[in-house]
């Protein structure tokens, strides 16, 4: 008997899929909206049989194909914004919020041009696609100005700084006229990076430092959580190319590790709460956080965690050494807070960490370095909010200003 359900309430499985799948809250069937049928059949036929649920990363079979009036736009409902991360080449809000529309429009117009110019070389096709993308971006900007599809309002840098009472410490270095490879400021005639400049300025006041950003945190996570992740009943074999081989320019070879499909999501943290609690009990000595005990576990698990750290791009020895140094410099309580914070939502929290960790005796300080006109990214603003409410590390922004020509 045909399904008589009208699918009045549906839930999108993953807003970050190009051809989105929806599960009906009444009958449980999984479908796609008919407004994507033509494009999907022409360009993305491999995505039409199943979807990937965002929270669990489970593959969900599409059960009843395309159906009319499924998505919010076809139903006349407000659209759900699903901005992508601000990465190089995709920092503008138009690209981040309208990434899906951009892909659809560029793909269709570029294909039309290729069909009209069958003898075009690959370089010509790429040049045409680049020009089409610029053209579409301009149209999307105009669309957003006159009839916006998404609410792109985000807390500004100034609002975040004020809301969480972040100290901003100004510096006024000389800038290199022709910077190369990050060496953009001068200190005693030497061209160095903004991070090195700030570290040296604090060193004059007795602070030691190490570069932090995110990778040492990934290495810390990989080593200290390896045993928990490898004992998941739902873990599956994951195969990928060696990151170390890529670094050295040697032919890559496969590396295998075991991870569940929902690894790194909030669902994983909730699903394995009992096992996570047991693992954190294992990380304590006599029910208390202990630095020497954590260092012993780190040294013992370092080799065992190699494959997982390769998967996390935390495979380089200098980054693993920095991870160990984190245990030496931060309180053991802080190390456990970091690990629990990451295991609860790894992919949502693994970036945005500050540039520098400073210490002087038992005192520590994390610093985000911003040069000239640099702004906080969305991930950095999220970290500042999380730090204020959850992590609670002493933190400030070091802002490097260009000296006035006057």
C-alpha positions in Angstrom: 0.0 0.0 0.0 1.3 3.5 -0.9 2.5 5.6 2.0 -0.5 7.9 2.7 1.5 10.1 5.1 1.5 13.8 4.0 5.0 14.4 5.6 3.8 17.5 7.3 6.8 17.7 9.7 10.3 16.6 8.6 13.8 16.9 10.0 16.9 17.5 7.8 19.5 14.9 8.5 22.4 17.1 7.5 22.3 20.7 6.5 25.8 20.4 5.1 24.9 18.0 2.3 24.3 19.4 -1.2 21.3 17.1 -1.8 19.7 17.2 1.6 17.8 14.3 3.0 14.8 14.6 5.3 13.2 12.2 7.8 9.5 12.4 8.3 8.7 12.7 12.0 5.3 10.9 11.5 6.1 7.9 9.3 9.9 7.7 9.5 10.5 7.7 5.7 13.6 9.4 4.4 13.3 11.6 1.3 14.6 14.5 -0.7 12.9 17.6 -1.9 11.7 17.6 -5.6 13.3 21.0 -6.1 16.7 19.3 -6.2 15.7 16.4 -8.4 16.9 17.7 -11.8 20.2 19.0 -10.4 20.7 15.8 -8.4 20.2 13.5 -11.3 22.4 15.5 -13.6 25.4 16.2 -11.3 25.1 14.3 -8.0 23.5 11.0 -8.7 25.9 9.2 -6.4 24.4 11.2 -3.5 20.8 10.2 -4.0 20.6 6.7 -2.4 21.7 7.6 1.1 22.5 10.5 3.4 24.9 11.0 6.2 23.3 12.0 9.5 25.3 15.0 10.9 25.3 14.1 14.5 26.0 10.4 14.3 27.7 10.3 10.8 25.6 7.2 10.2 24.6 6.4 6.6 20.8 6.6 6.2 19.1 5.0 3.3 16.7 7.2 1.2 13.5 5.2 1.3 11.0 7.2 -0.9 13.2 9.3 -3.2 12.1 12.8 -4.2 8.9 14.3 -2.9 7.3 17.8 -3.5 7.4 20.6 -0.9 9.8 18.9 1.6 12.4 21.6 2.2 11.7 24.8 4.1 12.1 27.0 1.0 9.4 25.1 -0.9 7.2 25.2 2.2 7.6 28.9 2.6 9.4 28.5 5.9 12.5 30.4 7.2 15.7 28.8 6.0 18.1 27.3 8.5 21.6 28.9 8.2 24.4 26.4 8.0 27.5 28.5 7.5 30.8 26.7 6.7 34.0 27.3 8.6 36.0 30.4 7.7 39.1 28.9 6.0 41.5 30.4 3.5 39.6 31.1 0.3 36.3 31.0 2.1 36.3 33.8 4.6 33.6 36.0 3.3 30.1 35.6 4.8 28.5 35.2 1.4 30.7 32.2 0.6 30.2 30.8 4.0 26.4 31.1 4.2 25.5 30.7 0.5 28.0 27.9 -0.3 25.3 25.6 -1.5 23.6 28.1 -3.8 27.1 29.1 -5.1 27.8 25.4 -5.9 24.5 24.9 -7.7 24.7 28.1 -9.8 28.4 27.8 -10.7 28.0 24.1 -11.7 25.0 24.7 -14.0 26.5 27.7 -15.7 30.0 26.2 -16.1 28.5 23.0 -17.6 26.4 25.1 -20.1 29.6 26.9 -21.3 31.5 23.6 -21.6 28.7 22.1 -23.8 28.8 25.3 -25.9 32.6 25.0 -26.2 33.4 21.3 -26.5 36.9 21.9 -27.7 37.9 24.1 -24.8 41.2 23.1 -23.0 41.2 22.3 -19.2 42.9 25.7 -18.5 40.1 27.5 -20.3 37.4 25.6 -18.5 39.0 26.4 -15.1 39.4 30.1 -16.1 35.7 30.2 -17.1 34.6 28.5 -13.9 36.6 31.1 -11.9 34.9 34.0 -13.8 31.5 32.4 -13.4 32.1 32.1 -9.6 32.9 35.8 -9.4 29.8 36.6 -11.4 27.6 34.4 -9.2 29.1 35.8 -6.0 28.2 39.3 -7.1 24.6 38.2 -7.8 24.4 36.5 -4.4 25.7 39.7 -2.7 23.0 41.7 -4.4 20.4 39.1 -3.5 21.3 39.2 0.1 21.2 43.0 0.1 17.7 43.1 -1.3 16.1 39.8 -0.2 18.3 37.9 2.2 17.8 34.1 2.5 19.8 33.8 5.7 20.4 35.9 8.8 24.2 36.4 8.7 24.4 38.5 11.8 27.1 37.2 14.1 28.6 38.7 17.3 31.3 41.1 16.3 34.8 41.0 17.6 34.2 44.0 19.7 31.0 42.5 21.2 32.8 39.2 22.1 35.7 41.1 23.7 33.3 43.3 25.7 30.9 40.5 26.6 33.7 38.2 28.1 35.8 41.0 29.4 38.9 40.0 27.4 42.0 42.1 27.9 43.5 43.5 24.7 47.2 44.3 25.1 48.5 46.7 22.3 52.0 46.5 20.7 53.4 48.9 18.1 56.2 47.1 16.2 57.9 48.2 13.0 56.5 46.3 10.0 58.6 44.7 7.3 58.0 46.5 3.9 58.1 43.2 2.0 57.1 40.4 4.4 58.0 36.7 3.6 56.7 33.5 5.1 55.1 35.1 8.1 58.1 37.3 9.0 56.1 40.6 9.0 57.4 42.6 12.0 60.9 43.8 13.1 62.6 43.3 16.4 66.1 44.6 16.8 66.4 44.6 13.0 65.3 41.0 12.7 62.2 40.1 10.6 60.1 37.7 12.7 56.5 36.5 13.0 53.9 38.4 15.1 53.8 35.4 17.5 57.6 35.5 17.9 57.5 39.2 18.5 54.9 38.8 21.3 56.7 35.9 22.9 59.9 37.9 23.0 58.2 40.9 24.5 56.8 38.8 27.3 60.1 37.0 27.8 61.6 40.3 28.8 59.2 40.2 31.8 60.2 36.6 32.7 57.6 34.6 30.8 58.6 31.4 28.9 56.4 30.4 25.9 55.5 27.8 23.4 53.4 28.0 20.2 50.1 26.5 20.8 47.3 27.0 18.3 45.5 23.7 17.9 47.8 20.8 16.8 49.5 20.2 20.2 46.0 19.9 21.6 45.1 17.3 18.9 48.2 15.4 19.9 47.3 15.5 23.6 43.9 14.3 22.8 45.2 11.5 20.5 47.6 10.1 23.1 45.4 10.4 26.2 42.1 9.3 24.6 43.5 6.5 22.4 42.5 3.7 24.6 38.9 5.0 25.0 38.4 5.4 21.3 39.9 2.0 20.4 37.5 0.1 22.7 34.3 1.2 21.2 32.0 -1.6 20.2 30.7 0.4 17.2 34.2 1.2 15.9 34.9 0.4 12.3 38.2 0.1 10.4 39.2 3.4 8.9 41.9 3.5 6.2 43.8 6.6 5.1 47.1 7.7 3.6 50.2 8.2 5.8 50.5 11.8 6.9 54.2 11.2 7.7 54.9 10.0 4.2 53.2 13.1 2.8 55.4 15.3 5.0 58.6 13.6 3.7 57.6 13.5 0.1 57.8 9.7 0.1 55.2 7.5 -1.6 52.2 7.3 0.8 51.0 4.0 2.3 47.8 3.1 4.0 47.3 3.4 7.7 44.4 1.8 9.5 42.7 2.6 12.8 39.4 1.9 14.4 36.8 4.7 14.9 33.0 4.8 15.2 31.0 6.8 12.6 29.9 9.3 15.2 33.4 10.0 16.5 34.0 13.6 17.2 30.3 14.6 17.4 28.2 15.5 20.4 26.3 12.2 19.8 29.5 10.3 20.6 30.0 12.1 23.8 26.4 11.4 24.9 26.4 7.7 23.6 29.6 6.8 25.5 29.1 8.9 28.6 29.6 5.9 30.9 32.8 4.7 29.2 34.1 8.3 29.1 33.5 8.7 32.9 35.3 5.4 33.4 38.2 6.5 31.2 38.6 9.7 33.2 38.7 7.7 36.4 41.5 5.8 34.8 43.4 9.1 34.2 43.5 9.9 37.9 45.7 8.4 40.6 43.9 7.5 43.9 40.9 9.4 42.6 42.9 12.6 42.2 44.5 14.3 39.2 48.2 13.8 39.3 50.8 15.3 36.9 53.4 12.6 37.2 50.8 9.9 36.7 49.5 11.7 33.6 53.1 11.9 32.2 53.6 8.2 32.8 50.4 7.4 30.9 51.4 9.8 28.1 54.8 8.2 27.7 53.3 4.7 27.7 50.5 5.5 25.2 52.5 7.7 22.9 53.5 4.8 20.7 50.2 3.0 20.9 48.4 6.2 19.7 50.4 6.6 16.5 47.8 5.6 14.0 45.1 7.6 15.7 47.4 10.7 15.8 48.1 10.2 12.1 44.4 10.3 11.4 44.1 13.5 13.5 47.1 15.1 11.7 48.8 15.2 15.0 51.6 12.9 14.0 54.7 15.1 14.1 57.1 14.6 17.0 57.5 18.3 17.8 53.7 18.6 18.3 53.6 15.5 20.4 56.5 16.9 22.5 54.5 20.1 23.0 51.5 18.0 24.1 53.7 16.5 26.8 54.9 19.9 27.7 51.2 20.9 28.2 51.0 18.3 30.9 54.1 19.7 32.5 53.0 23.3 32.5 49.2 23.2 33.0 47.6 21.8 36.2 46.5 18.2 36.0 42.9 19.4 36.6 43.2 21.7 33.5 44.4 18.8 31.4 41.4 16.7 32.3 39.1 19.7 31.6 40.6 20.1 28.1 40.3 16.4 27.3 36.6 16.2 28.5 35.8 19.4 26.6 37.2 17.8 23.4 35.7 14.4 23.7 32.3 15.8 24.1 32.4 17.5 20.6 35.8 17.1 19.0 35.0 18.3 15.5 33.2 21.3 16.9 36.0 22.3 19.3 39.3 21.2 17.8 40.2 24.6 16.2 40.1 28.1 17.5 42.7 27.7 20.3 45.1 30.6 21.0 48.5 31.1 19.4 50.7 31.0 22.5 50.9 29.4 25.9 53.0 31.4 28.4 54.1 30.4 31.9 56.1 32.0 34.7 56.4 29.7 37.8 52.9 28.3 38.4 51.2 31.1 36.5 50.0 30.5 32.9 48.6 32.7 30.2 47.1 32.0 26.8 47.4 34.6 24.1 45.8 35.1 20.7 48.0 37.3 18.5 46.4 39.6 16.0 48.5 41.5 13.6 47.3 44.9 12.2 43.9 44.4 10.6 43.4 40.7 11.5 40.1 39.8 13.1 38.9 37.0 15.3 37.5 34.0 13.3 34.2 32.4 14.1 36.1 29.5 15.7 38.2 31.8 17.8 35.1 33.7 19.0 33.5 30.4 20.0 36.6 29.4 21.9 36.7 32.7 23.8 33.0 32.1 24.8 33.8 28.5 25.8 36.9 29.6 27.8 34.9 32.1 29.7 32.2 29.7 30.7 34.0 26.3 30.7 37.8 26.2 30.4 38.6 29.3 32.4 42.2 29.8 31.3 43.8 33.2 31.9 43.6 34.7 28.4 44.2 37.9 26.5 44.6 39.2 23.0 47.9 40.7 21.9 47.1 43.3 19.2 49.9 44.5 16.9 49.2 48.0 15.5 51.0 49.7 12.7 52.7 52.9 13.8 51.1 56.0 12.5 52.9 57.7 9.7 52.2 61.0 11.4 
